[in-house]
């Protein structure tokens, strides 16, 4: 019986520690949503790091790569100059938010219920 109790304590500890990162991500995503509510937000990997990529719902608007704290890493706008190499190294992107009736003709997404 004692072993089961220790097992459950370990599982609960792992769950709580795993959730702390997600809570921080929700804060950053909520902040990004305020700026990109009329656009899209994705979670991606870039050079082995977890990043957010966001852009507004407008032609030729480009996008911005953010770190997990919400700081801008770089802007990906190739209308005026060649994009930063980081913009070309995005992998495993997963859209977590996309506005309804967007220019991409894709369905809306709101995985984290942002703005609700």
Biopython code that builds the backbone (N, CA, C, O; Angstrom):
import numpy as np
from Bio.PDB.StructureBuilder import StructureBuilder

atoms = [
    (1, "UNK", "N", (0.827, -1.197, 0.000)),
    (1, "UNK", "CA", (0.000, 0.000, 0.000)),
    (1, "UNK", "C", (0.869, 1.257, 0.000)),
    (1, "UNK", "O", (0.559, 2.245, -0.665)),
    (2, "UNK", "N", (1.958, 1.196, 0.757)),
    (2, "UNK", "CA", (2.854, 2.338, 0.842)),
    (2, "UNK", "C", (3.454, 2.658, -0.535)),
    (2, "UNK", "O", (3.648, 3.826, -0.871)),
    (3, "UNK", "N", (3.745, 1.624, -1.327)),
    (3, "UNK", "CA", (4.337, 1.821, -2.638)),
    (3, "UNK", "C", (3.378, 2.554, -3.582)),
    (3, "UNK", "O", (3.791, 3.405, -4.370)),
    (4, "UNK", "N", (2.091, 2.207, -3.488)),
    (4, "UNK", "CA", (1.105, 2.888, -4.329)),
    (4, "UNK", "C", (1.016, 4.370, -3.976)),
    (4, "UNK", "O", (0.896, 5.222, -4.856)),
    (5, "UNK", "N", (1.074, 4.664, -2.690)),
    (5, "UNK", "CA", (1.003, 6.045, -2.242)),
    (5, "UNK", "C", (2.190, 6.836, -2.790)),
    (5, "UNK", "O", (2.012, 7.947, -3.291)),
    (6, "UNK", "N", (3.390, 6.281, -2.702)),
    (6, "UNK", "CA", (4.586, 6.951, -3.222)),
    (6, "UNK", "C", (4.468, 7.132, -4.732)),
    (6, "UNK", "O", (4.831, 8.185, -5.258)),
    (7, "UNK", "N", (3.965, 6.115, -5.434)),
    (7, "UNK", "CA", (3.781, 6.187, -6.876)),
    (7, "UNK", "C", (2.850, 7.346, -7.241)),
    (7, "UNK", "O", (3.155, 8.121, -8.147)),
    (8, "UNK", "N", (1.727, 7.467, -6.546)),
    (8, "UNK", "CA", (0.777, 8.537, -6.831)),
    (8, "UNK", "C", (1.374, 9.911, -6.536)),
    (8, "UNK", "O", (1.130, 10.862, -7.278)),
    (9, "UNK", "N", (2.152, 10.023, -5.462)),
    (9, "UNK", "CA", (2.798, 11.287, -5.135)),
    (9, "UNK", "C", (3.764, 11.681, -6.260)),
    (9, "UNK", "O", (3.809, 12.844, -6.659)),
    (10, "UNK", "N", (4.539, 10.710, -6.772)),
    (10, "UNK", "CA", (5.460, 10.985, -7.873)),
    (10, "UNK", "C", (4.716, 11.427, -9.126)),
    (10, "UNK", "O", (5.125, 12.377, -9.792)),
    (11, "UNK", "N", (3.632, 10.745, -9.444)),
    (11, "UNK", "CA", (2.837, 11.103, -10.629)),
    (11, "UNK", "C", (2.261, 12.508, -10.482)),
    (11, "UNK", "O", (2.313, 13.303, -11.420)),
    (12, "UNK", "N", (1.720, 12.810, -9.324)),
    (12, "UNK", "CA", (1.149, 14.147, -9.100)),
    (12, "UNK", "C", (2.242, 15.206, -9.205)),
    (12, "UNK", "O", (2.016, 16.267, -9.787)),
    (13, "UNK", "N", (3.417, 14.935, -8.653)),
    (13, "UNK", "CA", (4.537, 15.878, -8.741)),
    (13, "UNK", "C", (4.948, 16.125, -10.173)),
    (13, "UNK", "O", (5.201, 17.268, -10.555)),
    (14, "UNK", "N", (5.019, 15.066, -10.981)),
    (14, "UNK", "CA", (5.389, 15.225, -12.387)),
    (14, "UNK", "C", (4.320, 16.021, -13.124)),
    (14, "UNK", "O", (4.639, 16.859, -13.967)),
    (15, "UNK", "N", (3.062, 15.764, -12.811)),
    (15, "UNK", "CA", (1.972, 16.476, -13.458)),
    (15, "UNK", "C", (2.035, 17.968, -13.133)),
    (15, "UNK", "O", (1.895, 18.807, -14.023)),
    (16, "UNK", "N", (2.244, 18.295, -11.865)),
    (16, "UNK", "CA", (2.292, 19.700, -11.456)),
    (16, "UNK", "C", (3.477, 20.398, -12.086)),
    (16, "UNK", "O", (3.334, 21.517, -12.579)),
    (17, "UNK", "N", (4.653, 19.767, -12.088)),
    (17, "UNK", "CA", (5.823, 20.416, -12.680)),
    (17, "UNK", "C", (5.656, 20.563, -14.182)),
    (17, "UNK", "O", (6.119, 21.552, -14.750)),
    (18, "UNK", "N", (5.013, 19.618, -14.840)),
    (18, "UNK", "CA", (4.768, 19.717, -16.272)),
    (18, "UNK", "C", (3.786, 20.817, -16.597)),
    (18, "UNK", "O", (3.878, 21.429, -17.661)),
    (19, "UNK", "N", (2.857, 21.082, -15.716)),
    (19, "UNK", "CA", (1.848, 22.103, -15.972)),
    (19, "UNK", "C", (2.378, 23.510, -15.799)),
    (19, "UNK", "O", (1.828, 24.442, -16.384)),
    (20, "UNK", "N", (3.415, 23.694, -15.023)),
    (20, "UNK", "CA", (3.898, 25.049, -14.787)),
    (20, "UNK", "C", (4.361, 25.691, -16.085)),
    (20, "UNK", "O", (4.119, 26.881, -16.292)),
    (21, "UNK", "N", (5.021, 24.942, -16.967)),
    (21, "UNK", "CA", (5.438, 25.473, -18.259)),
    (21, "UNK", "C", (4.237, 25.831, -19.115)),
    (21, "UNK", "O", (4.242, 26.852, -19.802)),
    (22, "UNK", "N", (3.213, 25.001, -19.077)),
    (22, "UNK", "CA", (2.011, 25.276, -19.861)),
    (22, "UNK", "C", (1.312, 26.530, -19.358)),
    (22, "UNK", "O", (0.783, 27.303, -20.156)),
    (23, "UNK", "N", (1.302, 26.743, -18.047)),
    (23, "UNK", "CA", (0.683, 27.943, -17.503)),
    (23, "UNK", "C", (1.403, 29.178, -18.004)),
    (23, "UNK", "O", (0.771, 30.164, -18.383)),
    (24, "UNK", "N", (2.730, 29.123, -18.007)),
    (24, "UNK", "CA", (3.515, 30.244, -18.518)),
    (24, "UNK", "C", (3.223, 30.462, -20.003)),
    (24, "UNK", "O", (3.101, 31.601, -20.452)),
    (25, "UNK", "N", (3.112, 29.377, -20.758)),
    (25, "UNK", "CA", (2.792, 29.485, -22.186)),
    (25, "UNK", "C", (1.433, 30.130, -22.395)),
    (25, "UNK", "O", (1.256, 30.921, -23.321)),
    (26, "UNK", "N", (0.477, 29.800, -21.547)),
    (26, "UNK", "CA", (-0.863, 30.394, -21.671)),
    (26, "UNK", "C", (-0.782, 31.902, -21.465)),
    (26, "UNK", "O", (-1.461, 32.656, -22.162)),
    (27, "UNK", "N", (0.033, 32.348, -20.525)),
    (27, "UNK", "CA", (0.185, 33.794, -20.305)),
    (27, "UNK", "C", (0.743, 34.460, -21.558)),
    (27, "UNK", "O", (0.248, 35.503, -21.985)),
    (28, "UNK", "N", (1.764, 33.860, -22.138)),
    (28, "UNK", "CA", (2.367, 34.424, -23.349)),
    (28, "UNK", "C", (1.375, 34.356, -24.502)),
    (28, "UNK", "O", (1.230, 35.323, -25.251)),
    (29, "UNK", "N", (0.688, 33.222, -24.653)),
    (29, "UNK", "CA", (-0.297, 33.087, -25.728)),
    (29, "UNK", "C", (-1.428, 34.101, -25.580)),
    (29, "UNK", "O", (-1.901, 34.649, -26.576)),
    (30, "UNK", "N", (-1.860, 34.353, -24.363)),
    (30, "UNK", "CA", (-2.908, 35.343, -24.121)),
    (30, "UNK", "C", (-2.428, 36.727, -24.551)),
    (30, "UNK", "O", (-3.179, 37.493, -25.155)),
    (31, "UNK", "N", (-1.182, 37.040, -24.236)),
    (31, "UNK", "CA", (-0.598, 38.315, -24.648)),
    (31, "UNK", "C", (-0.501, 38.396, -26.178)),
    (31, "UNK", "O", (-0.837, 39.421, -26.772)),
    (32, "UNK", "N", (-0.040, 37.310, -26.810)),
    (32, "UNK", "CA", (0.053, 37.298, -28.277)),
    (32, "UNK", "C", (-1.331, 37.402, -28.911)),
    (32, "UNK", "O", (-1.496, 38.058, -29.939)),
    (33, "UNK", "N", (-2.319, 36.761, -28.304)),
    (33, "UNK", "CA", (-3.691, 36.818, -28.820)),
    (33, "UNK", "C", (-4.184, 38.270, -28.880)),
    (33, "UNK", "O", (-4.862, 38.658, -29.832)),
    (34, "UNK", "N", (-3.844, 39.059, -27.874)),
    (34, "UNK", "CA", (-4.278, 40.458, -27.859)),
    (34, "UNK", "C", (-3.784, 41.193, -29.107)),
    (34, "UNK", "O", (-4.482, 42.054, -29.643)),
    (35, "UNK", "N", (-2.585, 40.853, -29.564)),
    (35, "UNK", "CA", (-2.031, 41.511, -30.740)),
    (35, "UNK", "C", (-2.455, 40.843, -32.053)),
    (35, "UNK", "O", (-2.574, 41.505, -33.084)),
    (36, "UNK", "N", (-2.682, 39.524, -32.003)),
    (36, "UNK", "CA", (-2.950, 38.766, -33.230)),
    (36, "UNK", "C", (-4.344, 38.132, -33.243)),
    (36, "UNK", "O", (-4.548, 37.102, -33.884)),
    (37, "UNK", "N", (-5.296, 38.737, -32.543)),
    (37, "UNK", "CA", (-6.648, 38.165, -32.534)),
    (37, "UNK", "C", (-7.233, 38.119, -33.939)),
    (37, "UNK", "O", (-8.111, 37.303, -34.219)),
    (38, "UNK", "N", (-6.758, 38.981, -34.816)),
    (38, "UNK", "CA", (-7.158, 38.956, -36.226)),
    (38, "UNK", "C", (-6.003, 38.389, -37.045)),
    (38, "UNK", "O", (-5.476, 39.042, -37.945)),
    (39, "UNK", "N", (-5.623, 37.162, -36.711)),
    (39, "UNK", "CA", (-4.493, 36.544, -37.397)),
    (39, "UNK", "C", (-4.335, 35.086, -37.010)),
    (39, "UNK", "O", (-5.311, 34.349, -36.870)),
    (40, "UNK", "N", (-3.072, 34.685, -36.840)),
    (40, "UNK", "CA", (-2.767, 33.293, -36.549)),
    (40, "UNK", "C", (-1.581, 33.192, -35.591)),
    (40, "UNK", "O", (-0.683, 34.035, -35.608)),
    (41, "UNK", "N", (-1.589, 32.161, -34.763)),
    (41, "UNK", "CA", (-0.490, 31.882, -33.839)),
    (41, "UNK", "C", (-0.185, 30.393, -33.935)),
    (41, "UNK", "O", (-1.087, 29.556, -33.886)),
    (42, "UNK", "N", (1.100, 30.074, -34.074)),
    (42, "UNK", "CA", (1.528, 28.670, -34.140)),
    (42, "UNK", "C", (2.617, 28.415, -33.116)),
    (42, "UNK", "O", (3.346, 29.326, -32.721)),
    (43, "UNK", "N", (2.717, 27.169, -32.693)),
    (43, "UNK", "CA", (3.830, 26.709, -31.876)),
    (43, "UNK", "C", (4.748, 25.934, -32.808)),
    (43, "UNK", "O", (4.293, 25.057, -33.543)),
    (44, "UNK", "N", (6.041, 26.251, -32.781)),
    (44, "UNK", "CA", (7.008, 25.614, -33.679)),
    (44, "UNK", "C", (8.299, 25.299, -32.934)),
    (44, "UNK", "O", (8.498, 25.700, -31.788)),
    (45, "UNK", "N", (9.159, 24.574, -33.619)),
    (45, "UNK", "CA", (10.529, 24.376, -33.169)),
    (45, "UNK", "C", (11.425, 25.148, -34.119)),
    (45, "UNK", "O", (11.201, 25.173, -35.329)),
    (46, "UNK", "N", (12.440, 25.776, -33.553)),
    (46, "UNK", "CA", (13.407, 26.523, -34.357)),
    (46, "UNK", "C", (14.784, 26.310, -33.742)),
    (46, "UNK", "O", (15.060, 26.764, -32.632)),
    (47, "UNK", "N", (15.637, 25.615, -34.475)),
    (47, "UNK", "CA", (16.978, 25.300, -33.968)),
    (47, "UNK", "C", (16.930, 24.635, -32.598)),
    (47, "UNK", "O", (17.735, 24.943, -31.718)),
    (48, "UNK", "N", (15.978, 23.720, -32.425)),
    (48, "UNK", "CA", (15.863, 22.965, -31.181)),
    (48, "UNK", "C", (15.136, 23.675, -30.053)),
    (48, "UNK", "O", (15.003, 23.119, -28.963)),
    (49, "UNK", "N", (14.665, 24.887, -30.289)),
    (49, "UNK", "CA", (13.940, 25.625, -29.257)),
    (49, "UNK", "C", (12.466, 25.731, -29.611)),
    (49, "UNK", "O", (12.096, 25.800, -30.783)),
    (50, "UNK", "N", (11.630, 25.742, -28.579)),
    (50, "UNK", "CA", (10.196, 25.933, -28.753)),
    (50, "UNK", "C", (9.960, 27.428, -28.934)),
    (50, "UNK", "O", (10.448, 28.234, -28.143)),
    (51, "UNK", "N", (9.209, 27.803, -29.979)),
    (51, "UNK", "CA", (8.919, 29.217, -30.257)),
    (51, "UNK", "C", (7.463, 29.366, -30.667)),
    (51, "UNK", "O", (6.783, 28.388, -30.979)),
    (52, "UNK", "N", (7.002, 30.603, -30.659)),
    (52, "UNK", "CA", (5.689, 30.945, -31.191)),
    (52, "UNK", "C", (5.898, 31.775, -32.451)),
    (52, "UNK", "O", (6.803, 32.608, -32.512)),
    (53, "UNK", "N", (5.060, 31.545, -33.451)),
    (53, "UNK", "CA", (5.110, 32.312, -34.683)),
    (53, "UNK", "C", (3.718, 32.905, -34.886)),
    (53, "UNK", "O", (2.719, 32.186, -34.878)),
    (54, "UNK", "N", (3.666, 34.221, -35.068)),
    (54, "UNK", "CA", (2.369, 34.891, -35.179)),
    (54, "UNK", "C", (2.359, 35.849, -36.364)),
    (54, "UNK", "O", (3.386, 36.412, -36.743)),
    (55, "UNK", "N", (1.169, 36.017, -36.936)),
    (55, "UNK", "CA", (1.003, 36.945, -38.041)),
    (55, "UNK", "C", (-0.425, 37.426, -38.127)),
    (55, "UNK", "O", (-1.350, 36.748, -37.680)),
    (56, "UNK", "N", (-0.598, 38.604, -38.705)),
    (56, "UNK", "CA", (-1.947, 39.144, -38.841)),
    (56, "UNK", "C", (-2.593, 38.654, -40.127)),
    (56, "UNK", "O", (-1.912, 38.186, -41.040)),
    (57, "UNK", "N", (-3.889, 38.763, -40.186)),
    (57, "UNK", "CA", (-4.716, 38.308, -41.292)),
    (57, "UNK", "C", (-4.706, 39.370, -42.400)),
    (57, "UNK", "O", (-5.705, 40.048, -42.637)),
    (58, "UNK", "N", (-3.550, 39.499, -43.073)),
    (58, "UNK", "CA", (-3.415, 40.498, -44.138)),
    (58, "UNK", "C", (-2.368, 40.008, -45.134)),
    (58, "UNK", "O", (-1.386, 39.367, -44.761)),
    (59, "UNK", "N", (-2.594, 40.320, -46.396)),
    (59, "UNK", "CA", (-1.646, 39.926, -47.432)),
    (59, "UNK", "C", (-0.305, 40.614, -47.221)),
    (59, "UNK", "O", (-0.246, 41.787, -46.854)),
    (60, "UNK", "N", (0.765, 39.873, -47.457)),
    (60, "UNK", "CA", (2.139, 40.387, -47.362)),
    (60, "UNK", "C", (2.481, 40.959, -45.992)),
    (60, "UNK", "O", (3.355, 41.818, -45.889)),
    (61, "UNK", "N", (1.813, 40.502, -44.945)),
    (61, "UNK", "CA", (2.070, 41.038, -43.604)),
    (61, "UNK", "C", (3.292, 40.399, -42.955)),
    (61, "UNK", "O", (3.880, 40.986, -42.047)),
    (62, "UNK", "N", (3.683, 39.216, -43.400)),
    (62, "UNK", "CA", (4.800, 38.536, -42.762)),
    (62, "UNK", "C", (4.395, 37.953, -41.418)),
    (62, "UNK", "O", (3.214, 37.904, -41.073)),
    (63, "UNK", "N", (5.383, 37.517, -40.677)),
    (63, "UNK", "CA", (5.122, 36.960, -39.359)),
    (63, "UNK", "C", (6.261, 37.329, -38.430)),
    (63, "UNK", "O", (7.276, 37.881, -38.856)),
    (64, "UNK", "N", (6.080, 37.017, -37.153)),
    (64, "UNK", "CA", (7.073, 37.328, -36.131)),
    (64, "UNK", "C", (7.309, 36.069, -35.310)),
    (64, "UNK", "O", (6.365, 35.365, -34.949)),
    (65, "UNK", "N", (8.584, 35.788, -35.016)),
    (65, "UNK", "CA", (8.937, 34.650, -34.162)),
    (65, "UNK", "C", (9.198, 35.183, -32.757)),
    (65, "UNK", "O", (9.960, 36.131, -32.571)),
    (66, "UNK", "N", (8.553, 34.559, -31.774)),
    (66, "UNK", "CA", (8.686, 34.935, -30.368)),
    (66, "UNK", "C", (9.276, 33.784, -29.574)),
    (66, "UNK", "O", (9.060, 32.621, -29.917)),
    (67, "UNK", "N", (10.019, 34.093, -28.515)),
    (67, "UNK", "CA", (10.481, 33.047, -27.607)),
    (67, "UNK", "C", (9.363, 32.727, -26.620)),
    (67, "UNK", "O", (8.281, 33.308, -26.695)),
    (68, "UNK", "N", (9.622, 31.809, -25.702)),
    (68, "UNK", "CA", (8.593, 31.377, -24.762)),
    (68, "UNK", "C", (8.208, 32.440, -23.741)),
    (68, "UNK", "O", (7.207, 32.298, -23.039)),
    (69, "UNK", "N", (9.003, 33.505, -23.660)),
    (69, "UNK", "CA", (8.678, 34.595, -22.740)),
    (69, "UNK", "C", (7.924, 35.712, -23.444)),
    (69, "UNK", "O", (7.529, 36.691, -22.813)),
    (70, "UNK", "N", (7.721, 35.567, -24.764)),
    (70, "UNK", "CA", (7.001, 36.579, -25.521)),
    (70, "UNK", "C", (7.892, 37.654, -26.104)),
    (70, "UNK", "O", (7.397, 38.664, -26.605)),
    (71, "UNK", "N", (9.202, 37.453, -26.047)),
    (71, "UNK", "CA", (10.141, 38.410, -26.638)),
    (71, "UNK", "C", (10.307, 38.123, -28.122)),
    (71, "UNK", "O", (10.348, 36.963, -28.533)),
    (72, "UNK", "N", (10.404, 39.172, -28.923)),
    (72, "UNK", "CA", (10.603, 39.000, -30.361)),
    (72, "UNK", "C", (12.012, 38.475, -30.615)),
    (72, "UNK", "O", (13.000, 39.034, -30.138)),
    (73, "UNK", "N", (12.077, 37.381, -31.382)),
    (73, "UNK", "CA", (13.367, 36.843, -31.817)),
    (73, "UNK", "C", (13.727, 37.478, -33.153)),
    (73, "UNK", "O", (14.833, 37.992, -33.323)),
    (74, "UNK", "N", (12.797, 37.443, -34.098)),
    (74, "UNK", "CA", (13.022, 38.051, -35.409)),
    (74, "UNK", "C", (11.697, 38.227, -36.137)),
    (74, "UNK", "O", (10.683, 37.630, -35.776)),
    (75, "UNK", "N", (11.731, 39.052, -37.159)),
    (75, "UNK", "CA", (10.576, 39.259, -38.026)),
    (75, "UNK", "C", (10.826, 38.551, -39.342)),
    (75, "UNK", "O", (11.933, 38.589, -39.879)),
    (76, "UNK", "N", (9.793, 37.906, -39.859)),
    (76, "UNK", "CA", (9.891, 37.168, -41.118)),
    (76, "UNK", "C", (9.048, 37.886, -42.159)),
    (76, "UNK", "O", (7.882, 37.557, -42.375)),
    (77, "UNK", "N", (9.652, 38.853, -42.786)),
    (77, "UNK", "CA", (8.952, 39.644, -43.800)),
    (77, "UNK", "C", (9.889, 39.781, -44.985)),
    (77, "UNK", "O", (10.842, 40.559, -44.951)),
    (78, "UNK", "N", (9.613, 39.023, -46.028)),
    (78, "UNK", "CA", (10.519, 39.040, -47.174)),
    (78, "UNK", "C", (10.096, 40.007, -48.271)),
    (78, "UNK", "O", (10.570, 39.893, -49.402)),
    (79, "UNK", "N", (9.212, 40.960, -47.963)),
    (79, "UNK", "CA", (8.800, 41.903, -48.987)),
    (79, "UNK", "C", (9.903, 42.912, -49.307)),
    (79, "UNK", "O", (10.021, 43.373, -50.443)),
    (80, "UNK", "N", (10.703, 43.251, -48.306)),
    (80, "UNK", "CA", (11.724, 44.273, -48.510)),
    (80, "UNK", "C", (13.143, 43.722, -48.501)),
    (80, "UNK", "O", (14.042, 44.318, -49.094)),
    (81, "UNK", "N", (13.354, 42.592, -47.836)),
    (81, "UNK", "CA", (14.694, 42.020, -47.749)),
    (81, "UNK", "C", (14.583, 40.509, -47.570)),
    (81, "UNK", "O", (13.498, 39.982, -47.325)),
    (82, "UNK", "N", (15.702, 39.828, -47.694)),
    (82, "UNK", "CA", (15.709, 38.369, -47.514)),
    (82, "UNK", "C", (15.338, 38.053, -46.065)),
    (82, "UNK", "O", (15.786, 38.742, -45.148)),
    (83, "UNK", "N", (14.523, 37.016, -45.852)),
    (83, "UNK", "CA", (14.127, 36.681, -44.479)),
    (83, "UNK", "C", (15.310, 36.160, -43.669)),
    (83, "UNK", "O", (16.249, 35.579, -44.214)),
    (84, "UNK", "N", (15.246, 36.376, -42.379)),
    (84, "UNK", "CA", (16.238, 35.851, -41.441)),
    (84, "UNK", "C", (16.294, 34.337, -41.611)),
    (84, "UNK", "O", (15.268, 33.711, -41.878)),
    (85, "UNK", "N", (17.454, 33.747, -41.462)),
    (85, "UNK", "CA", (17.592, 32.295, -41.628)),
    (85, "UNK", "C", (16.724, 31.518, -40.645)),
    (85, "UNK", "O", (16.323, 30.390, -40.930)),
    (86, "UNK", "N", (16.431, 32.114, -39.491)),
    (86, "UNK", "CA", (15.554, 31.442, -38.522)),
    (86, "UNK", "C", (14.166, 31.208, -39.105)),
    (86, "UNK", "O", (13.515, 30.212, -38.788)),
    (87, "UNK", "N", (13.716, 32.118, -39.953)),
    (87, "UNK", "CA", (12.392, 31.989, -40.562)),
    (87, "UNK", "C", (12.317, 30.756, -41.455)),
    (87, "UNK", "O", (11.240, 30.201, -41.674)),
    (88, "UNK", "N", (13.460, 30.339, -41.964)),
    (88, "UNK", "CA", (13.517, 29.183, -42.854)),
    (88, "UNK", "C", (13.772, 27.886, -42.098)),
    (88, "UNK", "O", (13.735, 26.807, -42.690)),
    (89, "UNK", "N", (14.029, 27.978, -40.795)),
    (89, "UNK", "CA", (14.341, 26.796, -39.985)),
    (89, "UNK", "C", (13.202, 26.376, -39.068)),
    (89, "UNK", "O", (13.425, 25.602, -38.137)),
    (90, "UNK", "N", (11.997, 26.860, -39.303)),
    (90, "UNK", "CA", (10.851, 26.477, -38.477)),
    (90, "UNK", "C", (10.432, 25.056, -38.819)),
    (90, "UNK", "O", (10.306, 24.701, -39.991)),
    (91, "UNK", "N", (10.219, 24.247, -37.787)),
    (91, "UNK", "CA", (9.830, 22.849, -37.985)),
    (91, "UNK", "C", (8.698, 22.488, -37.028)),
    (91, "UNK", "O", (8.488, 23.138, -36.003)),
    (92, "UNK", "N", (7.987, 21.443, -37.391)),
    (92, "UNK", "CA", (6.934, 20.885, -36.528)),
    (92, "UNK", "C", (5.959, 21.956, -36.039)),
    (92, "UNK", "O", (5.577, 21.967, -34.869)),
    (93, "UNK", "N", (5.570, 22.836, -36.919)),
    (93, "UNK", "CA", (4.634, 23.902, -36.540)),
    (93, "UNK", "C", (3.223, 23.339, -36.381)),
    (93, "UNK", "O", (2.776, 22.479, -37.140)),
    (94, "UNK", "N", (2.554, 23.856, -35.372)),
    (94, "UNK", "CA", (1.182, 23.448, -35.082)),
    (94, "UNK", "C", (0.390, 24.710, -34.784)),
    (94, "UNK", "O", (0.696, 25.440, -33.841)),
    (95, "UNK", "N", (-0.624, 24.960, -35.590)),
    (95, "UNK", "CA", (-1.447, 26.152, -35.393)),
    (95, "UNK", "C", (-2.305, 25.969, -34.148)),
    (95, "UNK", "O", (-3.026, 24.980, -34.014)),
    (96, "UNK", "N", (-2.216, 26.945, -33.233)),
    (96, "UNK", "CA", (-3.017, 26.888, -32.009)),
    (96, "UNK", "C", (-4.125, 27.938, -32.016)),
    (96, "UNK", "O", (-5.076, 27.855, -31.238)),
    (97, "UNK", "N", (-3.995, 28.928, -32.904)),
    (97, "UNK", "CA", (-5.051, 29.927, -33.049)),
    (97, "UNK", "C", (-5.079, 30.420, -34.494)),
    (97, "UNK", "O", (-4.037, 30.702, -35.085)),
    (98, "UNK", "N", (-6.279, 30.519, -35.051)),
    (98, "UNK", "CA", (-6.467, 31.123, -36.373)),
    (98, "UNK", "C", (-7.848, 31.756, -36.395)),
    (98, "UNK", "O", (-8.840, 31.115, -36.046)),
    (99, "UNK", "N", (-7.908, 33.006, -36.805)),
    (99, "UNK", "CA", (-9.150, 33.752, -36.850)),
    (99, "UNK", "C", (-10.109, 33.129, -37.879)),
    (99, "UNK", "O", (-9.688, 32.534, -38.871)),
    (100, "UNK", "N", (-11.381, 33.284, -37.611)),
    (100, "UNK", "CA", (-12.424, 32.843, -38.536)),
    (100, "UNK", "C", (-12.421, 33.763, -39.759)),
    (100, "UNK", "O", (-12.017, 34.921, -39.652)),
    (101, "UNK", "N", (-12.860, 33.273, -40.906)),
    (101, "UNK", "CA", (-12.928, 34.058, -42.155)),
    (101, "UNK", "C", (-11.577, 34.710, -42.485)),
    (101, "UNK", "O", (-11.483, 35.920, -42.691)),
    (102, "UNK", "N", (-10.550, 33.877, -42.527)),
    (102, "UNK", "CA", (-9.202, 34.386, -42.772)),
    (102, "UNK", "C", (-8.846, 34.369, -44.258)),
    (102, "UNK", "O", (-9.519, 33.718, -45.058)),
    (103, "UNK", "N", (-7.782, 35.089, -44.618)),
    (103, "UNK", "CA", (-7.360, 35.199, -46.017)),
    (103, "UNK", "C", (-6.780, 33.898, -46.550)),
    (103, "UNK", "O", (-6.665, 33.733, -47.764)),
    (104, "UNK", "N", (-6.415, 32.979, -45.678)),
    (104, "UNK", "CA", (-5.829, 31.714, -46.100)),
    (104, "UNK", "C", (-6.895, 30.693, -46.498)),
    (104, "UNK", "O", (-6.585, 29.653, -47.078)),
    (105, "UNK", "N", (-8.159, 31.004, -46.177)),
    (105, "UNK", "CA", (-9.248, 30.093, -46.501)),
    (105, "UNK", "C", (-9.223, 28.821, -45.662)),
    (105, "UNK", "O", (-9.741, 27.785, -46.080)),
    (106, "UNK", "N", (-8.625, 28.901, -44.486)),
    (106, "UNK", "CA", (-8.517, 27.739, -43.601)),
    (106, "UNK", "C", (-9.498, 27.864, -42.443)),
    (106, "UNK", "O", (-9.912, 28.970, -42.096)),
    (107, "UNK", "N", (-9.868, 26.741, -41.846)),
    (107, "UNK", "CA", (-10.832, 26.800, -40.744)),
    (107, "UNK", "C", (-10.245, 27.488, -39.507)),
    (107, "UNK", "O", (-9.035, 27.457, -39.285)),
    (108, "UNK", "N", (-11.114, 28.106, -38.709)),
    (108, "UNK", "CA", (-10.630, 28.738, -37.479)),
    (108, "UNK", "C", (-10.120, 27.681, -36.498)),
    (108, "UNK", "O", (-10.572, 26.536, -36.505)),
    (109, "UNK", "N", (-9.179, 28.086, -35.665)),
    (109, "UNK", "CA", (-8.603, 27.212, -34.636)),
    (109, "UNK", "C", (-8.499, 28.037, -33.364)),
    (109, "UNK", "O", (-8.164, 29.220, -33.411)),
    (110, "UNK", "N", (-8.786, 27.413, -32.227)),
    (110, "UNK", "CA", (-8.580, 28.070, -30.934)),
    (110, "UNK", "C", (-8.358, 26.991, -29.869)),
    (110, "UNK", "O", (-9.209, 26.755, -29.011)),
    (111, "UNK", "N", (-7.194, 26.348, -29.949)),
    (111, "UNK", "CA", (-6.879, 25.209, -29.065)),
    (111, "UNK", "C", (-6.915, 25.562, -27.585)),
    (111, "UNK", "O", (-7.289, 24.725, -26.764)),
    (112, "UNK", "N", (-6.534, 26.781, -27.230)),
    (112, "UNK", "CA", (-6.435, 27.152, -25.825)),
    (112, "UNK", "C", (-7.570, 28.065, -25.378)),
    (112, "UNK", "O", (-7.494, 28.670, -24.308)),
    (113, "UNK", "N", (-8.633, 28.171, -26.197)),
    (113, "UNK", "CA", (-9.780, 29.031, -25.883)),
    (113, "UNK", "C", (-9.347, 30.461, -25.567)),
    (113, "UNK", "O", (-9.832, 31.063, -24.609)),
    (114, "UNK", "N", (-8.452, 30.991, -26.355)),
    (114, "UNK", "CA", (-7.969, 32.352, -26.152)),
    (114, "UNK", "C", (-9.093, 33.344, -26.386)),
    (114, "UNK", "O", (-9.900, 33.180, -27.301)),
    (115, "UNK", "N", (-9.140, 34.375, -25.553)),
    (115, "UNK", "CA", (-10.145, 35.419, -25.697)),
    (115, "UNK", "C", (-11.513, 35.045, -25.172)),
    (115, "UNK", "O", (-12.469, 35.803, -25.339)),
    (116, "UNK", "N", (-11.623, 33.896, -24.542)),
    (116, "UNK", "CA", (-12.936, 33.479, -24.019)),
    (116, "UNK", "C", (-12.958, 33.499, -22.528)),
    (116, "UNK", "O", (-13.980, 33.178, -21.921)),
]
sb = StructureBuilder()
sb.init_structure("model")
sb.init_model(0)
sb.init_chain("A")
sb.init_seg("    ")
for serial, (resi, resn, name, xyz) in enumerate(atoms, 1):
    if name == "N":
        sb.init_residue(resn, " ", resi, " ")
    sb.init_atom(name, np.array(xyz, "f"), 0.0, 1.0, " ", f" {name:<3s}", serial, name[0])
structure = sb.get_structure()
